[in-house]
Amino acid sequence: MPDLSRKMNNFTDSVIRRMTRISNKYGAVNLSQGFPDFDPPKEIRDALKIAADRGPHQYAITWGAPNFREALAEKQSKFMGINIDPETQIAVTCGSTEAMMAAVMTVCNPGDKVIVFSPFYENYAADAILSGAKPIYVSLKPPEFSFDREELEKAFEQKPKALILCNPSNPTGKVFTLEELKYIAELAEKYDTFVITDEVYEHIVMDPCKHIYFASLPGMFDRTISCSSLSKTYSITGWRLGYVIANERIIDNVRKVHDFLTVGAAAPLQEAAVAGLKLPDKYYIELKNLYTEKRTLFLKGLDEAGLKYYKPNGAYYVIVDVSEFNVKNDLKFCEWFAKEVGVGAVPGSSFFKEDVNYLIRLHFAKKDETLIKAIDRLKTLKDKVKFYTE
C-alpha cells in the first residue's frame, strides 16, 4: 500500500481530548478539556427551542446566516472599537478551531514560516504543519509568561508570513499588556507580517487586566485576522460556532477555504445564538465576575492542597507545577492522576516546545460543587503520590 501523508508524523492526536476520554474511563472530575458543566444563558436555550421547531433546518449561506453576521458585527464593533461590515468582513466557521485553520491556510504557502509563542494551544503547530508552513517558536517565560524582545525580533528577522497570538492565553491565562501588543505591532509593520489572533477568552479577563483587541491598534486592522467563537463566552462549546473578522481581501479568501472545509456552520444554532449576541453589557460583566469568583475558589483549594501554580489573569486555566513529585513523564503522571486521584489534567508537554515534563494544566470552568469535589480529591495527592511510580 502507498505511504500516508508524512505531515501526520509531526503531531499526535489531541492530548487534551485524549485526557477527557481517560477522565471518563476512570470517573475522574474532568479538569482537562476546557468546557463548563453549567448551562448556557436561558435566552439562548429558549431561542434554541424555537429554532428546533421553526428552523431553519437547511443550509445557511456558507459564510454565515445574515442575521447572525449582523448581530455579531454589532456586538464586536462595540467591543473592538472598529466598525465591522457584516457583509464583507466576517466569515462564520465551525468553531474557532476551523477559524484558525482557515486563517493559516489563507495566508500561508508551503514553506512559509509562522511565529508561535510557547506555551501554545496544541492546535497551532498542527495548523501550520497542515498548511505546509514551519513554526518558529518564541518562549513565554514564567512567572509572568513575558517574551524576550530580542528573541522575538530574531524570529521576525526570519521573514515569517504570520504570528499567532492567543490573548488571553491558553494554557497560561496570560493577558498581553498594551506595551507588549504595541511592540508586536511594531515588528509586524517592520517585517510586513500578518497577525492571526485567537481571542476566544476575550470576555474572561480578571481585574485589573484589560483585554485589548490587536486589530484595534493603530494601523493593525488590515494585517490582523481576528479569530474567535461563541463557545466560551456563552458556555456553548458543543455548538461549534466560530468566526473570522478581517478586511474584505482576507475574508474573501477565508470564505473560499471555509467553503471547502466544512461548507457552513449549523443553521439552527446560528439562529438561536443571535439571542446571545444581543445580550446586554451586564452579561459580560457578570461573566467576568463569575470566573473571577471561580478562580478565587479554585486557587484557594490549590493552596490548601499545598500545590504550586502560576496565577492566571484571564481565561480559566491554571498551570500547576508538580516537579516536587519527581515526575519524569507528565503524560503517564496525568493518566495516574486521573485514575488514582480522580482528577483529569493535561500534561504540560503538549503545550510547550521546550523540554517541559513537570507542569500540568487544570481548569476551573465548572460548577462550584464540581470544583469543591475536585479540590477534596486534590488534597489527597501528597499522600497518594508516595506510591506513584513511572
Phi, psi and chi 1 to 4 in degrees:
 res  aa     phi    psi   chi1   chi2   chi3   chi4
   1 MET       -  148.8  -63.4  -66.2  -71.0      -
   2 PRO   -68.5  159.8   22.3  -32.7      -      -
   3 ASP   -68.4  152.6  -68.5  -21.8      -      -
   4 LEU   -85.4  171.6  -60.1  175.9      -      -
   5 SER   -59.0  131.5  169.9      -      -      -
   6 ARG   -70.1  -16.5  -71.2 -172.0  -65.0  -84.9
   7 LYS   -58.7  -33.6  -68.4  178.6 -178.6  177.4
   8 MET   -68.6  -15.5  -57.4  -55.3  115.5      -
   9 ASN   -75.8  -10.7  -63.6  -30.0      -      -
  10 ASN   -97.1   -0.5  -65.4  -49.6      -      -
  11 PHE  -157.0  162.5   56.9   91.1      -      -
  12 THR  -104.0 -176.9   68.1      -      -      -
  13 ASP   -64.8  169.2   65.9  -49.9      -      -
  14 SER   -64.9  119.2  164.7      -      -      -
  15 VAL   -68.0  -33.8  177.1      -      -      -
  16 ILE   -61.0  -51.6  -63.9  172.2      -      -
  17 ARG   -66.8  -32.4  -91.2   81.6   80.9 -175.9
  18 ARG   -62.5  -38.5 -170.9 -166.7  -48.9  171.3
  19 MET   -69.2  -27.1  -69.8  -47.2  -57.4      -
  20 THR   -64.0  -43.0  -77.8      -      -      -
  21 ARG   -63.6  -39.8  -63.8 -168.9  -67.1  -87.4
  22 ILE   -67.1  -40.3  -69.5  171.7      -      -
  23 SER   -60.3  -44.3  -65.1      -      -      -
  24 ASN   -63.7  -38.0  -68.1  -18.3      -      -
  25 LYS   -60.1  -40.3  177.1 -179.6  177.7 -178.6
  26 TYR  -102.2    4.9  -65.9  117.4      -      -
  27 GLY    67.6   30.6      -      -      -      -
  28 ALA   -80.5  155.1      -      -      -      -
  29 VAL   -70.8  117.5  178.3      -      -      -
  30 ASN   -82.8   94.3 -174.7    3.3      -      -
  31 LEU  -105.8   25.6  -57.8 -172.5      -      -
  32 SER   -94.6  -77.9   52.6      -      -      -
  33 GLN   -70.2  130.4 -170.1  174.8   -1.7      -
  34 GLY   -82.8   78.8      -      -      -      -
  35 PHE  -135.4  146.6   58.3   85.4      -      -
  36 PRO   -72.4  162.3  -14.4   28.6      -      -
  37 ASP  -114.5   21.0   62.5  -10.0      -      -
  38 PHE  -118.7  165.5   45.2   84.3      -      -
  39 ASP   -77.2  154.3  -70.3  -27.3      -      -
  40 PRO   -66.5  171.2  -14.3   27.0      -      -
  41 PRO   -56.3  145.5  -24.3   33.2      -      -
  42 LYS   -58.9  -35.8 -174.8  176.3 -175.3  -60.3
  43 GLU   -59.0  -38.4  -66.9   86.9  -17.5      -
  44 ILE   -73.1  -40.8  -64.7  179.2      -      -
  45 ARG   -65.5  -39.1  -71.3 -178.3  -80.1  127.5
  46 ASP   -65.8  -40.3  -71.2  -15.0      -      -
  47 ALA   -65.3  -32.9      -      -      -      -
  48 LEU   -66.9  -37.9 -179.8   60.2      -      -
  49 LYS   -60.0  -42.2  -66.1  174.1 -173.9  176.1
  50 ILE   -66.8  -43.8  -64.4  170.9      -      -
  51 ALA   -64.5  -34.5      -      -      -      -
  52 ALA   -63.6  -31.6      -      -      -      -
  53 ASP   -87.2  -45.3 -177.4   48.4      -      -
  54 ARG   -97.9  -15.7  -60.1  178.7 -174.3  174.0
  55 GLY    88.7 -169.5      -      -      -      -
  56 PRO   -74.2  148.3   28.7  -34.1      -      -
  57 HIS  -117.7   -0.4  -63.7  -60.3      -      -
  58 GLN  -109.4  178.4  -48.6  -50.3  -36.4      -
  59 TYR   -51.4  135.0  -63.9  123.9      -      -
  60 ALA   -83.3  171.9      -      -      -      -
  61 ILE   -54.0  137.5  -68.6  173.8      -      -
  62 THR   -47.5  -46.4  -62.1      -      -      -
  63 TRP   -93.8   16.8   48.3   80.9      -      -
  64 GLY   124.9  137.9      -      -      -      -
  65 ALA   -60.3  139.0      -      -      -      -
  66 PRO   -55.1  -43.8  -28.2   36.1      -      -
  67 ASN   -68.5  -31.3   62.1  -25.1      -      -
  68 PHE   -67.8  -45.8 -178.4   87.7      -      -
  69 ARG   -64.5  -37.7  -77.7 -176.3  -78.4  115.5
  70 GLU   -64.9  -44.2  -71.9  165.4    6.5      -
  71 ALA   -66.4  -39.6      -      -      -      -
  72 LEU   -65.2  -43.9  178.5   62.7      -      -
  73 ALA   -62.0  -40.6      -      -      -      -
  74 GLU   -64.1  -45.7 -177.9  177.7   -5.2      -
  75 LYS   -66.2  -48.5 -178.9 -116.4  174.5 -171.9
  76 GLN   -71.4  -32.5  -69.6  -57.0  110.8      -
  77 SER   -59.1  -40.2  -66.5      -      -      -
  78 LYS   -67.3  -46.9  176.7  172.9   61.4  178.2
  79 PHE   -78.0  -34.0  -77.4  102.8      -      -
  80 MET   -84.9  -18.5  -64.2  176.0   73.5      -
  81 GLY    72.7   28.2      -      -      -      -
  82 ILE  -130.9  140.0  -59.6  168.6      -      -
  83 ASN   -82.7  104.6 -173.1   24.9      -      -
  84 ILE   -98.7  129.7  -61.6  164.0      -      -
  85 ASP   -88.8  115.9 -175.8  -12.1      -      -
  86 PRO   -66.7  -20.2   24.0  -33.5      -      -
  87 GLU   -82.9  -30.5  -68.3  -60.0  -43.7      -
  88 THR  -124.4  -10.5   62.6      -      -      -
  89 GLN  -122.7   14.7  -64.1  178.6  -26.3      -
  90 ILE  -134.3  137.3  -67.9  175.9      -      -
  91 ALA  -127.3  122.7      -      -      -      -
  92 VAL   -87.2  134.0  179.8      -      -      -
  93 THR  -126.5  173.6   60.3      -      -      -
  94 CYS   -86.1   79.1  -64.3      -      -      -
  95 GLY    82.5  166.0      -      -      -      -
  96 SER   -70.4  -20.4   61.3      -      -      -
  97 THR   -59.8  -47.4  -61.2      -      -      -
  98 GLU   -70.1  -35.7 -169.0 -148.0  -17.0      -
  99 ALA   -57.0  -45.6      -      -      -      -
 100 MET   -66.5  -42.3  -67.7  -65.5  -64.8      -
 101 MET   -62.0  -45.3 -176.1   77.8 -108.7      -
 102 ALA   -64.1  -37.3      -      -      -      -
 103 ALA   -65.0  -46.8      -      -      -      -
 104 VAL   -65.0  -42.4  175.7      -      -      -
 105 MET   -66.1  -29.8  -68.2 -178.4   71.6      -
 106 THR   -68.5  -38.2  -67.5      -      -      -
 107 VAL   -99.4  -19.4  -57.6      -      -      -
 108 CYS  -102.4  135.8  -73.8      -      -      -
 109 ASN   -99.7  157.2  -65.8  -53.2      -      -
 110 PRO   -54.1  131.3  -28.2   36.8      -      -
 111 GLY    96.8  -14.5      -      -      -      -
 112 ASP   -66.4  161.5  -76.3  -19.0      -      -
 113 LYS  -112.7  150.1  -63.8  177.1 -179.3  178.3
 114 VAL  -134.5  128.2  176.9      -      -      -
 115 ILE   -80.3  131.3  -63.4  174.6      -      -
 116 VAL  -129.5  124.4  177.8      -      -      -
 117 PHE   -72.2  140.6  -74.8  114.9      -      -
 118 SER  -118.1  125.4  174.7      -      -      -
 119 PRO   -76.0  157.6   27.7  -35.8      -      -
 120 PHE  -142.5  156.4   52.1   87.6      -      -
 121 TYR   -66.7  133.4  177.3   54.6      -      -
 122 GLU   -58.6  -24.1   61.1 -178.7   -1.4      -
 123 ASN   -66.8  -26.5  -76.8   42.6      -      -
 124 TYR   -62.7  -45.0  -57.5  155.8      -      -
 125 ALA   -63.1  -41.8      -      -      -      -
 126 ALA   -64.1  -39.2      -      -      -      -
 127 ASP   -57.3  -46.5  -69.5  -14.8      -      -
 128 ALA   -64.0  -47.1      -      -      -      -
 129 ILE   -63.4  -44.4  -67.7  164.7      -      -
 130 LEU   -64.9  -24.1  -71.2  170.1      -      -
 131 SER   -87.5   -0.5  -58.9      -      -      -
 132 GLY    81.3   13.4      -      -      -      -
 133 ALA   -99.3  165.5      -      -      -      -
 134 LYS  -114.7  123.7  178.0 -176.9  177.0 -177.8
 135 PRO   -72.2  139.6  -13.4   28.0      -      -
 136 ILE  -111.6  119.4  -53.8  170.4      -      -
 137 TYR   -95.6  134.7  -64.4   99.8      -      -
 138 VAL  -122.6  128.1  173.2      -      -      -
 139 SER   -76.2  138.3  -63.1      -      -      -
 140 LEU  -101.1  119.4  -66.1  174.4      -      -
 141 LYS   -98.3  125.4  -62.8  173.5  175.1   56.8
 142 PRO   -68.2  160.2   23.8  -31.0      -      -
 143 PRO   -85.0  -16.6   30.8  -36.3      -      -
 144 GLU   -88.1  -10.3  -59.1  -61.7  -30.2      -
 145 PHE    55.1   50.0  -68.7  100.1      -      -
 146 SER   -93.4  156.8  -58.5      -      -      -
 147 PHE  -100.2  155.4   57.6   81.7      -      -
 148 ASP   -86.4  123.9  179.2   86.2      -      -
 149 ARG   -62.2  -37.8  -68.5 -167.5  170.7 -157.5
 150 GLU   -67.2  -41.9 -176.6  176.2  -22.5      -
 151 GLU   -63.1  -40.0 -179.4 -175.1    1.1      -
 152 LEU   -66.1  -42.6 -177.3   59.2      -      -
 153 GLU   -67.2  -34.3  179.7  151.1   21.3      -
 154 LYS   -61.4  -34.8  -74.8 -178.5  178.7  178.8
 155 ALA   -66.5  -42.1      -      -      -      -
 156 PHE   -65.5  -31.4  -89.8   96.6      -      -
 157 GLU   -64.3  -16.6  -72.5  171.7   -6.3      -
 158 GLN   -81.7    8.3  -62.0 -179.3   48.7      -
 159 LYS    57.1   56.5  -59.6  -60.3  173.5   89.7
 160 PRO   -70.3  154.9   30.0  -36.8      -      -
 161 LYS   -77.7  -31.6 -178.9   61.7   73.9   70.7
 162 ALA  -154.0  160.4      -      -      -      -
 163 LEU  -119.2  136.9  173.9  142.5      -      -
 164 ILE   -99.5  126.2  -66.0  176.1      -      -
 165 LEU  -123.2  113.4  176.2   68.6      -      -
 166 CYS   -99.4  112.6 -176.5      -      -      -
 167 ASN  -147.6  117.9 -175.8   32.0      -      -
 168 PRO   -59.9  154.3  -22.9   34.5      -      -
 169 SER   -85.9  135.1  168.3      -      -      -
 170 ASN  -105.2  116.7  176.4    6.5      -      -
 171 PRO  -107.6   -0.2   37.3  -37.1      -      -
 172 THR   -88.1  -21.3   65.7      -      -      -
 173 GLY    77.8   12.6      -      -      -      -
 174 LYS   -68.4  138.1  174.2 -176.3  173.8   59.1
 175 VAL  -112.6  116.6  178.4      -      -      -
 176 PHE   -67.1  138.2  -75.8   78.6      -      -
 177 THR   -79.8  163.9   65.9      -      -      -
 178 LEU   -59.8  -40.2  177.2   59.5      -      -
 179 GLU   -63.9  -41.4  -70.1   71.3   24.6      -
 180 GLU   -64.3  -43.5  -70.9  172.8  -35.7      -
 181 LEU   -66.5  -38.5  -64.3  175.8      -      -
 182 LYS   -63.5  -37.5  -77.8 -178.0  175.3  178.8
 183 TYR   -68.2  -42.0 -175.7   68.7      -      -
 184 ILE   -60.3  -42.9  -66.1  169.7      -      -
 185 ALA   -61.6  -40.9      -      -      -      -
 186 GLU   -60.0  -44.1  177.4 -173.9  -36.8      -
 187 LEU   -71.1  -37.4  -65.6 -179.6      -      -
 188 ALA   -61.5  -39.4      -      -      -      -
 189 GLU   -69.2  -45.4 -175.6   73.5   30.7      -
 190 LYS   -62.3  -40.3  178.9  177.8  178.7  179.6
 191 TYR  -105.8   10.0  -66.6   98.2      -      -
 192 ASP    52.9   62.8 -166.3   23.3      -      -
 193 THR  -122.1  141.6  -55.9      -      -      -
 194 PHE   -75.7  154.2  -73.0  111.5      -      -
 195 VAL  -122.5  120.2  175.1      -      -      -
 196 ILE  -102.6  116.7  -59.3  170.9      -      -
 197 THR  -103.7  140.0   67.1      -      -      -
 198 ASP  -111.7  108.1 -179.3  -10.6      -      -
 199 GLU  -122.5   38.3  -64.1  174.5  -62.6      -
 200 VAL   -65.4  -20.8  -63.3      -      -      -
 201 TYR  -102.2   27.1  -56.8   98.8      -      -
 202 GLU   -55.8  -29.9   59.0 -161.1  -64.5      -
 203 HIS  -103.1    5.4  -64.0  -64.7      -      -
 204 ILE  -114.0   78.7  -54.7  175.5      -      -
 205 VAL  -134.4  125.9  177.3      -      -      -
 206 MET   -92.0  141.8  -67.7   74.6  174.3      -
 207 ASP   -58.3  146.0  -68.0  -24.8      -      -
 208 PRO   -89.7    8.6   34.6  -36.0      -      -
 209 CYS   -70.5  153.3  -65.3      -      -      -
 210 LYS  -130.9  140.6  -56.9  -67.9 -177.6 -174.9
 211 HIS   -84.8  130.0  176.4   64.3      -      -
 212 ILE  -116.7  120.8  -59.7  166.0      -      -
 213 TYR   -72.6  125.1  -65.7   90.2      -      -
 214 PHE   -59.7  -37.2 -168.0   82.1      -      -
 215 ALA   -64.3  -18.9      -      -      -      -
 216 SER   -82.5  -10.5   71.3      -      -      -
 217 LEU   -69.7  148.9  -63.0  178.0      -      -
 218 PRO   -53.6  125.4  -26.8   35.1      -      -
 219 GLY    77.1    4.1      -      -      -      -
 220 MET   -97.0  -14.9  -74.8  -60.1  109.6      -
 221 PHE   -58.1  -42.3 -179.4   76.1      -      -
 222 ASP   -72.2  -16.6  -77.8  -21.8      -      -
 223 ARG  -112.5   10.2   67.1  172.2   63.9 -108.0
 224 THR  -108.6  136.3  -56.5      -      -      -
 225 ILE  -114.6  103.2  -53.7  172.7      -      -
 226 SER   -88.8  118.9  -57.9      -      -      -
 227 CYS  -114.4  139.4  -59.5      -      -      -
 228 SER  -162.0 -172.6 -167.6      -      -      -
 229 SER  -157.9  173.6   82.0      -      -      -
 230 LEU   -91.3   -6.4  -81.9   60.7      -      -
 231 SER   -54.6  -53.2  -67.5      -      -      -
 232 LYS   -85.1  -34.2  -51.1  -54.4 -166.3  -65.0
 233 THR   -66.3  -36.8  -60.9      -      -      -
 234 TYR  -116.1   11.6  -54.8  105.0      -      -
 235 SER    56.3   46.9  -56.6      -      -      -
 236 ILE  -130.0   54.7   49.1  173.4      -      -
 237 THR   -61.7  -28.0   62.4      -      -      -
 238 GLY   -79.8   -7.4      -      -      -      -
 239 TRP   -80.8  -23.8  -71.8   30.7      -      -
 240 ARG    56.3   56.8  -47.0  -51.0  -59.7  132.9
 241 LEU  -115.2  107.7  -67.3  176.3      -      -
 242 GLY  -123.8 -179.1      -      -      -      -
 243 TYR  -162.6  159.7   55.9   87.9      -      -
 244 VAL  -121.9  134.8 -179.7      -      -      -
 245 ILE  -120.9  127.9  -66.6  174.1      -      -
 246 ALA  -165.4 -178.9      -      -      -      -
 247 ASN   -72.2  168.3   67.3   30.6      -      -
 248 GLU   -60.0  -40.2 -177.3  175.3   -5.1      -
 249 ARG   -60.4  -44.8  168.7  177.2  168.7 -105.2
 250 ILE   -69.6  -46.3  -66.8  169.8      -      -
 251 ILE   -62.4  -36.1  -72.5  -62.8      -      -
 252 ASP   -54.5  -39.9  -81.2  -13.2      -      -
 253 ASN   -82.4  -35.0  -75.4  -81.4      -      -
 254 VAL   -58.6  -41.1  168.8      -      -      -
 255 ARG   -63.8  -35.5  -72.6  174.8  173.2  179.5
 256 LYS   -64.0  -46.8  -68.9  177.8 -171.2  176.9
 257 VAL   -62.0  -47.6  174.8      -      -      -
 258 HIS   -59.3  -41.5  161.0   69.6      -      -
 259 ASP   -57.6  -38.9 -161.9    0.8      -      -
 260 PHE   -95.2   -7.6  -70.7  100.6      -      -
 261 LEU   -83.9  -51.0  -83.2  177.6      -      -
 262 THR  -136.7   -3.3   62.6      -      -      -
 263 VAL    69.9  -58.5  178.3      -      -      -
 264 GLY  -176.5  161.1      -      -      -      -
 265 ALA   -76.9  161.8      -      -      -      -
 266 ALA   -62.1  124.7      -      -      -      -
 267 ALA   -63.5  -48.4      -      -      -      -
 268 PRO   -65.8  -29.5   19.6  -30.5      -      -
 269 LEU   -72.7  -37.3  -61.5 -176.3      -      -
 270 GLN   -60.4  -43.2  -68.8 -175.8   63.3      -
 271 GLU   -59.3  -46.0 -175.9   70.9   20.9      -
 272 ALA   -69.9  -35.5      -      -      -      -
 273 ALA   -70.3  -17.7      -      -      -      -
 274 VAL   -55.6  -35.9  169.0      -      -      -
 275 ALA   -61.7  -35.3      -      -      -      -
 276 GLY   -69.5  -41.5      -      -      -      -
 277 LEU   -65.4  -21.1  -66.1  169.1      -      -
 278 LYS   -97.3    6.9  -68.2 -175.7  175.4 -178.7
 279 LEU   -63.4  148.9  -72.8  170.2      -      -
 280 PRO   -70.4  167.0   26.3  -35.1      -      -
 281 ASP   -58.7  -29.6  -71.9   -5.4      -      -
 282 LYS   -62.1  -24.8   71.2  173.5 -174.8  177.4
 283 TYR   -60.1  -43.1  171.9   77.2      -      -
 284 TYR   -73.3  -30.4  -56.3   98.2      -      -
 285 ILE   -67.2  -44.1  -63.6  171.0      -      -
 286 GLU   -65.3  -35.5  -69.5  169.5   -4.1      -
 287 LEU   -63.2  -46.1 -176.9   75.0      -      -
 288 LYS   -60.2  -44.7  178.4 -172.7   74.1  171.7
 289 ASN   -64.0  -39.3  -68.2  -20.3      -      -
 290 LEU   -58.9  -49.2  171.8   72.3      -      -
 291 TYR   -75.0  -26.6  -82.5  110.1      -      -
 292 THR   -64.4  -42.3  -60.7      -      -      -
 293 GLU   -66.2  -40.1  -69.0  167.5    3.5      -
 294 LYS   -66.6  -38.2  -69.8 -172.7  179.8  -61.3
 295 ARG   -60.8  -45.1 -178.8 -173.3   66.9  170.1
 296 THR   -58.9  -47.3  -61.5      -      -      -
 297 LEU   -60.2  -46.7  170.6   64.0      -      -
 298 PHE   -72.2  -41.6 -168.1   58.8      -      -
 299 LEU   -66.6  -35.7  -63.7 -171.6      -      -
 300 LYS   -60.9  -40.0 -178.1  174.6 -178.1  -70.6
 301 GLY   -64.9  -40.1      -      -      -      -
 302 LEU   -63.9  -39.0  -67.4  179.5      -      -
 303 ASP   -61.5  -44.6  -71.4  -25.5      -      -
 304 GLU   -65.3  -30.4  -69.0  170.6   -8.4      -
 305 ALA   -81.3   -6.3      -      -      -      -
 306 GLY    75.0   30.7      -      -      -      -
 307 LEU  -102.2  145.5  -63.9  174.4      -      -
 308 LYS   -89.9  144.5  -55.7  173.0 -170.7  174.2
 309 TYR  -157.5  167.7   57.7   84.0      -      -
 310 TYR  -105.4  122.6  -63.3  102.5      -      -
 311 LYS   -70.1  123.8 -176.6  178.1 -179.6  179.9
 312 PRO   -84.6  150.2   30.9  -33.8      -      -
 313 ASN  -107.7   -8.1  -68.5  -47.0      -      -
 314 GLY  -156.2  176.0      -      -      -      -
 315 ALA    58.4 -159.4      -      -      -      -
 316 TYR  -139.4   41.4   46.3   56.9      -      -
 317 TYR  -118.5  154.0  -56.8  102.0      -      -
 318 VAL  -133.6  127.5 -176.1      -      -      -
 319 ILE   -87.8  121.0  -64.4  -70.0      -      -
 320 VAL  -109.7  134.8  176.2      -      -      -
 321 ASP   -93.2  117.3 -174.6  -25.0      -      -
 322 VAL  -112.2   22.1  -66.6      -      -      -
 323 SER   -61.7  -27.7   58.0      -      -      -
 324 GLU   -64.9  -14.9   64.9 -179.7  -65.0      -
 325 PHE   -96.1   11.3  -53.9  127.7      -      -
 326 ASN    58.7   41.7 -160.7   30.6      -      -
 327 VAL   -74.2  130.5  174.4      -      -      -
 328 LYS  -107.8  -28.0  -61.6  -67.3 -169.1  -61.1
 329 ASN  -131.9  103.0 -175.4  -43.8      -      -
 330 ASP   -70.2  -26.8   57.1   -4.4      -      -
 331 LEU   -67.0  -46.1  178.8   56.5      -      -
 332 LYS   -63.0  -38.0  -72.2 -176.8  178.2  179.3
 333 PHE   -62.7  -42.4  178.6   79.1      -      -
 334 CYS   -67.9  -33.5  -76.7      -      -      -
 335 GLU   -65.4  -44.9  -68.7  173.5  -10.3      -
 336 TRP   -62.9  -41.7  172.8   88.2      -      -
 337 PHE   -57.4  -45.0 -164.0   64.7      -      -
 338 ALA   -66.3  -41.0      -      -      -      -
 339 LYS   -73.8  -47.5 -178.3  179.5  179.8 -178.9
 340 GLU   -95.0  -33.4  -60.4  -61.8  -25.7      -
 341 VAL   -94.7  -28.1 -179.7      -      -      -
 342 GLY    85.6   27.1      -      -      -      -
 343 VAL  -132.8  131.3  176.0      -      -      -
 344 GLY   -86.4  132.7      -      -      -      -
 345 ALA  -137.6  166.9      -      -      -      -
 346 VAL  -112.1  130.8 -177.3      -      -      -
 347 PRO   -64.9  136.0   20.8  -30.6      -      -
 348 GLY   -62.0  -26.6      -      -      -      -
 349 SER   -61.5  -20.2   57.7      -      -      -
 350 SER   -76.6   -8.2   62.1      -      -      -
 351 PHE  -110.2  -18.3  -56.8  109.5      -      -
 352 PHE  -108.0  137.1  -75.5   81.8      -      -
 353 LYS   -76.8  -31.3  179.3   60.6  176.6  174.9
 354 GLU   -67.8  161.4  -61.0   83.6   -2.0      -
 355 ASP   -77.8   89.9 -175.4   15.8      -      -
 356 VAL  -124.3  122.5  173.2      -      -      -
 357 ASN  -136.1   19.3   57.5   14.0      -      -
 358 TYR  -122.9   15.6   54.4   87.4      -      -
 359 LEU  -122.3  147.5  -59.1  174.8      -      -
 360 ILE  -133.2  155.5   62.0  173.9      -      -
 361 ARG  -111.3  129.1 -169.6 -162.8   75.6  175.6
 362 LEU  -116.8  163.5  -59.1  171.8      -      -
 363 HIS  -134.9  160.6   82.2   85.7      -      -
 364 PHE  -123.2   28.9   50.9   87.1      -      -
 365 ALA   -87.3   59.2      -      -      -      -
 366 LYS  -136.2  162.6  -62.3  -64.3 -176.0 -172.9
 367 LYS   -57.3  153.2  -62.2  174.4 -176.1  174.4
 368 ASP   -57.6  -40.2  -73.3   -1.6      -      -
 369 GLU   -65.7  -31.9   52.9  -96.6   40.3      -
 370 THR   -68.2  -43.2  -53.8      -      -      -
 371 LEU   -64.5  -40.2  -68.0  176.4      -      -
 372 ILE   -63.9  -39.7  -68.6  168.8      -      -
 373 LYS   -61.8  -43.6 -178.1  178.6  179.8  180.0
 374 ALA   -64.8  -42.0      -      -      -      -
 375 ILE   -61.0  -43.6  -70.2  166.0      -      -
 376 ASP   -58.2  -38.0  -72.2  -18.7      -      -
 377 ARG   -72.6  -38.1  -65.5 -177.3  178.2 -171.2
 378 LEU   -62.9  -29.7  -71.0  170.6      -      -
 379 LYS   -67.5  -14.4  -70.5  177.1 -179.4  177.7
 380 THR   -90.7   -7.5   70.7      -      -      -
 381 LEU   -57.7  -47.6  171.2   60.1      -      -
 382 LYS   -65.4  -27.7  -69.6 -159.2  171.8 -174.9
 383 ASP   -77.6  -41.1  -73.3  -29.0      -      -
 384 LYS   -75.1  -30.2  -67.6 -178.7  176.6  179.4
 385 VAL   -68.4  -16.1   79.1      -      -      -
 386 LYS   -60.9  -23.9  -62.3  172.0 -175.3  175.9
 387 PHE  -102.9    8.7  -55.1  100.5      -      -
 388 TYR   -80.8  130.2  170.6   68.2      -      -
 389 THR  -134.6  150.8   56.6      -      -      -
 390 GLU  -103.3      -  -67.4 -173.3  -12.6      -
